[in-house]
């Protein structure tokens, strides 16, 4: 299956490839992130990983969210302020 991914966090966008990823059926957001990191030879720093927000087909997602063919995933950095 193919998932379209867009990394919107500056640090991730500089190090991980946005675009289509071919995954096995039943893959999760976490599995996709592992593949992206492995492909790039880059490990997402823990401080950043703890503050990521996932939108899958315009709905909030978590690392355990199962992906399906043709889906679109956006990976954003949580913004805090007031």
C-alpha positions as CSV (number, residue, x, y, z in Angstrom):
1,X,0.0,0.0,0.0
2,X,1.1,3.6,-0.6
3,X,0.8,6.4,2.0
4,X,1.6,10.1,1.2
5,X,3.5,11.7,4.0
6,X,4.3,15.4,4.6
7,X,6.8,16.3,7.4
8,X,6.0,19.8,8.5
9,X,8.3,20.1,11.5
10,X,11.5,22.0,10.3
11,X,13.9,19.5,11.8
12,X,12.0,16.5,10.3
13,X,11.5,18.1,6.9
14,X,15.3,18.7,6.7
15,X,16.1,15.1,7.6
16,X,13.2,12.9,6.4
17,X,11.7,12.5,3.0
18,X,8.2,13.7,2.4
19,X,6.3,11.9,-0.4
20,X,5.0,8.5,-1.0
21,X,6.0,5.5,1.1
22,X,5.2,1.9,0.2
23,X,4.3,0.0,3.3
24,X,2.9,-3.5,4.2
25,X,-0.8,-3.7,4.8
26,X,-1.8,-2.9,8.4
27,X,1.3,-0.7,9.0
28,X,0.9,2.0,11.7
29,X,2.1,5.5,12.0
30,X,4.9,4.3,14.2
31,X,6.0,1.7,11.6
32,X,6.1,4.4,8.9
33,X,8.2,6.7,11.1
34,X,10.7,3.8,11.7
35,X,10.9,3.2,8.0
36,X,11.5,6.9,7.3
37,X,14.2,7.2,9.9
38,X,15.9,4.0,8.7
39,X,15.8,5.2,5.1
40,X,17.3,8.6,6.1
41,X,19.8,7.3,8.6
42,X,18.3,9.8,11.1
43,X,16.9,9.2,14.5
44,X,14.1,11.6,15.7
45,X,15.4,13.1,19.0
46,X,13.2,12.1,22.0
47,X,12.4,15.7,22.8
48,X,11.0,16.2,19.4
49,X,9.2,12.8,19.2
50,X,7.3,13.6,22.4
51,X,5.9,16.7,20.8
52,X,4.8,15.4,17.4
53,X,1.2,15.6,16.3
54,X,-0.2,13.3,13.5
55,X,-3.0,14.0,11.2
56,X,-4.2,11.1,9.1
57,X,-6.7,11.9,6.4
58,X,-7.4,15.2,8.3
59,X,-8.1,13.4,11.6
60,X,-6.0,13.2,14.7
61,X,-3.9,10.1,14.8
62,X,-1.6,8.4,17.3
63,X,1.5,6.2,16.7
64,X,-0.7,3.0,16.9
65,X,-3.2,4.3,14.2
66,X,-3.4,1.8,11.3
67,X,-2.8,3.2,7.9
68,X,-4.6,2.2,4.7
69,X,-3.8,2.5,1.0
70,X,-4.1,6.0,-0.4
71,X,-4.1,7.7,3.0
72,X,-2.4,11.0,3.7
73,X,-0.3,11.6,6.8
74,X,0.9,14.9,8.1
75,X,3.5,15.0,10.8
76,X,3.6,18.3,12.7
77,X,5.3,19.7,15.7
78,X,3.0,20.7,18.6
79,X,2.8,24.5,19.0
80,X,2.3,25.8,22.5
81,X,1.8,29.4,23.5
82,X,-0.7,31.8,24.7
